[in-house]
């Protein structure tokens, strides 16, 4: 027996979540900076492309993002973050692979 997974329901739920955040921010008069928003699918497998919308603007899909100084990548690797730190600080503990 083969198990299949249809992620269209998940994509719909994620868009509903985004819409809820937009509604909440509008209710409390907190403007979202949609130009600074993006989405990233995380995992070790490839995903089909998906588009989400915020305030009638398409959210850009990215493969890496920085949050609170930590650079995260969609393939769960920290090498991009480590390379960024080594370049900035020239740390003796950093080395190239």
N, C-alpha and C positions, 0 to 999 in steps of 0.2 A: 504494500500500500504506500503510495507516494503522498507526502504532505505538501500542500501548496499554500502560499501566503499571498493574499491580495492586499497590497498596502494602500489601495485607493481610499479605503475607509479611514486609515490612519492619516493620510494626507488631508482628507476632509476635516477630521477632528483637529488637526494642527491649524488649519485655516480658521476653523471656528474659534480656537483658542486665541489666535491673533486678533480676530474680530472682537472678541470679548475684551482684550487688552485695549484696543482702540476705543471701544465704547466706554470702558472704565476711565481712560485718560481724558476723553471728551467730557464725561460727566463731572470729573474733578478739575477740569480746565487745565490739564497738564499736557502741553503740546509734545507729541512724539517727534523726534528728529528722524523722520523716515529716510532721509538721505544717508544717515549713519547706520541704518539697520540692514542686516543681511541674514542669510541662513546658511547653515553648514550641516550636511548629512555626515554623521560620524560612523565609521565602521571599517572593517577589513574587506568588505565585499563591495562591488560596484552597485550603485543604485540607479534606477531610471531617473532622468531629469524630471524635476517637479518645480512648479512655479507657485509662489505665495504672493499675496497682495496685502499691502498695508496702506491705508488712506488712499486707495486707488492707484498706488504706485507699486510697481513690480519690485519685490525683494530680490537683490542680487544673490546668487549662489556663489559661495567662496569655498576654497579648499583649506584655508587656514585663517585664524582670527586671533587677535590679542585681547585678553580680558584680564584686568587687574594685574597687568605686567607679565602674564603668562601667555606664551604663544602656543596655541593648540592647532593641530592639523587633523584633517578628516581621516587620515589613516592611523591615528593614535600614536604617532611618532613624536618624540620630543627633540629630535635632532635639529629642526629649524630653530626652536627656542634656544637650545644650547649654543648653536652657531651664532645666533644674534648676541647672546651674552658674551661669548668669547670675543667677538668682533668689537663690542663696545668697551670691554674692560681689559682686554689683553691679559687675561688671567693666566697664570702659570699652570693652572689645573686643566686648562682647555687644550685640546689637541685635535688635529684633523684625523679623520678616519681613513 
